């Protein structure tokens, strides 16, 4: 069941295999991102595409707003009815998410304001409530109100389930959904508790803070960003520290900050052929939906590394997926 990485071209050396579990995890993630496995809740836009000013109201959207809820248990991906059924089974009777679900399920295109009003009556400190309100406003033809509401979700739940979904909606079509991951040269060893303890016992160790940042990036990105920046403060010339801080600190509203940081880093003597820095520069280009520049960076990583090494292999998969989505899908399904 473990797919192999694609064979290298004739002008590069044989690949060094990434350990089985990590290789599959990385490959599946790449295939999902490039081939469309990461989907937005709906194909919508909250901002004008022509550069002109937006109107306070716009044409309402057809259908019902998507019901987006973070629920215990496995993910539900089969539409509003399935999400509502799962919420009824998995949530306690008084959970505010059930009230959100009932408000969305009661949405009537002939009386759109009723759902907006119902959601406004629910606790506005709940990110589930405020995200649903933003969706209801958008479907009701109130893009400016929806944008302001979704920005509030991001403040309530930064990098969390609802904050990430709000960010995805606000940047839909401009960037890949979600946030780029930092791929460390080696995975940190030890439990989260042990890594936290290491920063306490060795507070001036950049390596300890960087390891903590890596371990936190999937569960608490805000804390991961702080740990990565602490590592940079302790080791300002460290390549891994700078790369981690740039990638983890990627802001979908201000993405040029991460891009420029990595461009500056890869232009420095001694770093120009650094696979880690150049790979992540390609990753940011990829996130910004710039496949040409992304592929160029990934190709350079493969060439500089002669096709061997961890970053060269992952870069080659990204490049393959960018150039040939059918091949990318085949790889993700287990093809060799």
URBEL-V486775 format. One record per backbone hydrogen bond with DSSP energy under -1.0 kcal/mol. CO is the residue of the C=O (numbers start at 0). NH is the residue of the N-H. E is the energy in kcal/mol with one decimal. If there is no record, write none. Layout:
((CO,NH,E) (CO,NH,E))
//
This chain:
((8,11,-1.5) (18,22,-2.8) (19,23,-2.2) (20,24,-2.0) (21,25,-2.5) (22,26,-2.5) (23,27,-2.7) (24,28,-1.9) (25,29,-2.4) (26,30,-2.8) (27,31,-2.4) (28,32,-2.1) (29,33,-2.7) (30,34,-2.7) (31,36,-2.0) (31,37,-1.5) (41,43,-1.3) (78,82,-2.1) (79,83,-2.9) (80,84,-2.3) (81,85,-2.4) (82,86,-2.5) (83,87,-2.3) (84,88,-1.5) (85,89,-2.5) (86,90,-2.1) (91,94,-2.0) (94,97,-1.5) (95,99,-2.1) (96,100,-2.5) (97,101,-2.4) (98,102,-2.0) (99,103,-2.4) (100,104,-2.8) (101,105,-1.4) (103,106,-1.6) (107,110,-2.1) (110,113,-1.4) (111,115,-1.3) (112,116,-2.6) (113,117,-2.5) (114,118,-2.3) (115,119,-2.0) (116,120,-1.1) (118,121,-1.1) (122,125,-1.2) (125,129,-2.4) (126,130,-2.3) (127,131,-1.8) (128,132,-2.3) (129,133,-2.2) (130,134,-2.1) (131,135,-2.6) (132,136,-2.7) (133,137,-2.1) (134,138,-2.5) (135,139,-1.7) (136,141,-2.5) (137,140,-1.4) (138,60,-1.2) (140,57,-2.4) (141,145,-2.4) (142,146,-2.5) (143,147,-2.1) (144,148,-2.2) (145,149,-2.7) (146,150,-2.1) (147,151,-1.4) (148,152,-1.7) (149,153,-1.8) (150,154,-1.3) (151,155,-2.2) (152,156,-2.5) (156,159,-2.0) (159,163,-2.8) (160,164,-1.8) (161,165,-2.6) (162,166,-2.3) (163,167,-2.5) (164,168,-2.1) (165,169,-2.5) (166,170,-1.5) (168,171,-1.2) (170,173,-2.0) (170,174,-1.5) (190,194,-2.4) (191,195,-2.5) (192,196,-2.2) (193,197,-1.9) (194,198,-1.3) (195,199,-1.2) (196,200,-2.7) (197,201,-2.0) (201,204,-2.0) (204,208,-1.7) (205,209,-2.5) (206,210,-2.4) (207,211,-1.9) (208,212,-2.2) (209,213,-2.3) (210,214,-2.1) (211,215,-1.9) (212,216,-1.2) (215,218,-1.1) (215,219,-3.3) (219,223,-2.1) (220,224,-2.7) (221,225,-1.8) (222,226,-2.3) (223,227,-2.6) (224,228,-2.4) (225,229,-1.9) (226,230,-2.0) (227,231,-2.0) (228,232,-2.2) (229,233,-1.7) (230,234,-2.1) (234,237,-1.8) (237,241,-2.1) (238,242,-2.8) (239,243,-2.8) (240,244,-2.1) (241,245,-2.1) (242,246,-2.7) (243,247,-2.7) (244,248,-1.5) (246,249,-1.5) (253,256,-1.3) (254,258,-1.8) (255,259,-2.9) (256,260,-1.8) (257,261,-2.0) (258,262,-2.4) (259,263,-2.5) (260,264,-2.0) (261,265,-2.6) (264,267,-1.4) (267,270,-2.1) (270,273,-2.0) (273,277,-2.4) (274,278,-2.5) (275,279,-1.8) (276,280,-1.6) (277,281,-2.2) (278,282,-1.9) (279,283,-2.1) (280,284,-2.2) (281,285,-2.5) (282,286,-2.2) (283,287,-1.7) (284,289,-2.2) (285,288,-1.8) (286,175,-2.2) (289,293,-2.3) (290,294,-2.8) (291,295,-1.8) (292,296,-1.9) (293,297,-2.5) (294,298,-2.7) (295,299,-1.9) (296,300,-1.9) (297,301,-2.0) (298,302,-2.4) (299,303,-3.0) (300,304,-1.8) (301,306,-2.5) (302,305,-1.0) (304,307,-1.8) (305,12,-2.0) (308,312,-1.8) (309,313,-2.1) (310,314,-2.8) (311,315,-2.1) (312,316,-1.8) (313,317,-2.3) (314,318,-2.7) (315,319,-2.4) (316,320,-2.6) (317,321,-2.5) (318,322,-2.3) (319,323,-2.4) (323,327,-2.1) (324,328,-2.6) (325,329,-2.1) (326,330,-2.3) (327,331,-2.0) (328,332,-1.4) (329,334,-2.5) (330,333,-1.5))
//
